[in-house]
């Protein structure tokens, strides 16, 4: 009897339950025999989430560098072929993206860019997400095009991916999108701008501190705390944000002020402003003048 | 019919003692034609026949026997397993590094992990893994130290002593608290095999805990 072969068969058996296939994957991981790498990588494209993570764990156990194995390299071609085959089921094509996203090979960037215009919404959003994970600069312009386009199901994912890739070409389009009508887009934009810390975003972020959405205000405050350039401009609006109706926004504003003028100054400032009526009676600038007269030079 | 063919035929006799004597004689004659039939006899249902076949193959020293002997390392009788190990050492002292050994390690780990197999199979697989001494077996054997069956735990402890991998030290120290006395003494013996300093490590661990 060949027990190892049996386990491979159990792994590959589509008609078998997910649980028994996961169990086979787990055992193959423990056994650590490199012959299991090929069938395991192929199973990454089978679509089930549980099986996917069981297979990934097994591969990591057998060979932490499995992504660079010959087997992975061969299987990438299979997954790409599946992705670009429009006669395949959408489930199979989505699963192929999931697998490709995990292997992170640069060969997949072009097919994923094409998939941004796929007929299937799930394929489009997974493609945008995968491009963010793979972080290849070739995806920047196509993702900007998505952001400027009308595919509202994935525009925010494109924003997220642009933030992840971190290419400066994305800054101007992202700043423009701070005024987007789609709140999800604005939210991801403010988060992405926090990562860029680009001085061009200063004034738009100050405006965003008064956005109707809590997350946008919060990320804008945090972004202002680490932005490069003349940050003193942000101090007054941030002090105003200390009294935001949402506690998380207050915390983020305090954190940002910590970064800009130092923790002790902020503590003192908050103590001074603890009574909101007092805030109304004293301008924030006056308070700061008392605590740290040099703040205007920051 | 030649005498050799007669002896080879006798390996399939209905009487186990006839089969055993035939195997012994074929070992003395060392005719290469006997290799395949003796390999087949490794699966005989009687322990004495299997043992005689292993011994005979050790005398003939034909390298074709290496792979089937490695596969037979999971024999459920300890004396047969040890005879196989001796025979393998005789035929090829580097048998542990052979491709067959590596492949068979996967089989034995799979057997150890197979919850539908009984405790005898699990124990035999554990002992076989100890004889092959492949480091891949260490983690599964450490897990087997917590098996619900005492024979499996015992086999795992012995095997870890055979492999002598330092990853097993802490789990074996834990196994010194096993509720079964045989498991405890096997664990102690294994620790002595791995590192004579294990008592110091145990002290250090206790101090760390307190």
HADDOCK unambig.tbl for C-alpha pairs under 7 A between the chains (distance, minus, plus):
assign (segid A and resid 2 and name CA) (segid B and resid 107 and name CA) 6.83 0.50 0.50
assign (segid A and resid 3 and name CA) (segid B and resid 107 and name CA) 5.54 0.50 0.50
assign (segid A and resid 3 and name CA) (segid B and resid 110 and name CA) 6.04 0.50 0.50
assign (segid A and resid 3 and name CA) (segid B and resid 111 and name CA) 6.87 0.50 0.50
assign (segid A and resid 4 and name CA) (segid B and resid 106 and name CA) 6.25 0.50 0.50
assign (segid A and resid 4 and name CA) (segid B and resid 107 and name CA) 5.52 0.50 0.50
assign (segid A and resid 4 and name CA) (segid B and resid 110 and name CA) 6.29 0.50 0.50
assign (segid A and resid 27 and name CA) (segid B and resid 113 and name CA) 6.94 0.50 0.50
assign (segid A and resid 30 and name CA) (segid B and resid 140 and name CA) 6.85 0.50 0.50
assign (segid A and resid 31 and name CA) (segid B and resid 106 and name CA) 5.60 0.50 0.50
assign (segid A and resid 31 and name CA) (segid B and resid 109 and name CA) 5.86 0.50 0.50
assign (segid A and resid 31 and name CA) (segid B and resid 110 and name CA) 6.80 0.50 0.50
assign (segid A and resid 31 and name CA) (segid B and resid 136 and name CA) 6.81 0.50 0.50
assign (segid A and resid 32 and name CA) (segid B and resid 136 and name CA) 6.60 0.50 0.50
assign (segid A and resid 33 and name CA) (segid B and resid 106 and name CA) 6.27 0.50 0.50
